[in-house]
Amino acid sequence: MVANTLKEHCREYDYVARMGGDEFVLVFPGLTGRPLEQRIADLENAIKVGSNIICGEPLVSLSVGAASYPDDCTDAEGLLAEADHRMYSAKEKHKRGNLLPGEEAVRYATMTVQ
């Protein structure tokens, strides 16, 4: 459900890949600022709605971490490492209840979703 939802909410030329387990990488070429924030909010909502339909309650959520080229790193490995680090930070904030939906989207331009 998560993989299909992510694909459905991406443009033809966006990239969605499952890294393993429950971790995905999304690449949104040219998507920054408010349009990116809206895309992340749409993804969060779509996952929540899908989870409600399948599970009867919102058991699935997104923790988003992101890195942008060339601001954060200039190679793919470094971008993934930075996005992964930020994703785990966001995940911890979610667990503690300190992260509002879409908060991470305000700061970053490309994302990894878990």
N, C-alpha and C positions, 0 to 999 in steps of 0.2 A: 504494500500500500504506500509506504513512504517513497520508494523508488519511483513508482508510477506517478505519484503526486508531484514529486520534484520535476520529472520530465514534462508533465502536463503544464507546468507553470513556467517553463523556459521557452525562450525563442529558439527558432530553428538552428541558429548558429551558436547557441550556448552549449556548454559542455557539462554533462552530469556523469559522474563515475562513482561507483561504490568502491571504497577503499578496503572494505572488510568489515565484518560484523555490522554494526549500526552506524558506521561512519561513511559519509559521502563527501565528495568534492564537487563544487559547482564553480564554473568559470563563466563570468558575464562580461564579455569584451565590451568596452566602452560604456558600461553601466556604472555610474557614480552618483554621489549626492542623493538628492531626494528620490529620483527614480529607483535607485538601488534600495534605499530605505523602504520604499513602497513594495518592491519585489520581496524583500525579506519578510515584511509584515504579511503580505499575501501568502507566502509559503508557510509561515507560522500558523495563520488562520486555516489554511487548507489542511495542514497536518492535524490540527486540533479537530476540525470538522470530521475528517476521515476517521480519526481515533474514536470520536463519539459514535459514529455510525457502526464501526466494527466492534468496539469494546463496550459501548454503552456509556462511556465516560472518557474524559481527555487524559488517557494514560500515556500517550506519546507526545513529546514536545521537542522543540529544536533548541540546541545550544549552538550559537553561531560565533565563529571566530573568523577573522578575515585578514588578508594581507594584500597590499596592492603593489603592482609593478609600476615604476621602479622605486617608489618611495620606501618600501619596506625591505626589498631585496631585488636582485636582478637575475636570479636563476630560479628555476622551478622548485628545486629541492629546498632552497631557503624560504621561498614563499609558502610552501606546504608546511614547513617546520614552524614558521611564525603563525600561520593560520591555526595550526593544530594547538600551539601553546595558548593562543587567545581563546580557542574553542573550549579548552579545558578550564580556563579561567572563568569563562561565561557559565560553563556547566556547574562549577562550584558556587557561583553566585546564585544560579537557579536553585540549587539545593538549599542554600541558606535563605532563599526568598528575597535576596537583595537586588535581583535583576528584573526590570520591567520588560514586558514583551517589546521587541524591537530596539532595545537600548544599545546593543552592540552595533546595530546597523548605522547608528548615527556617526560612528567613528571610523568605519572601514569601508573599503571599496570593492573588494572581491571576497568570497567567503568559502569556508568549509562548513558543512552542516553535519551535525550529529543528532 
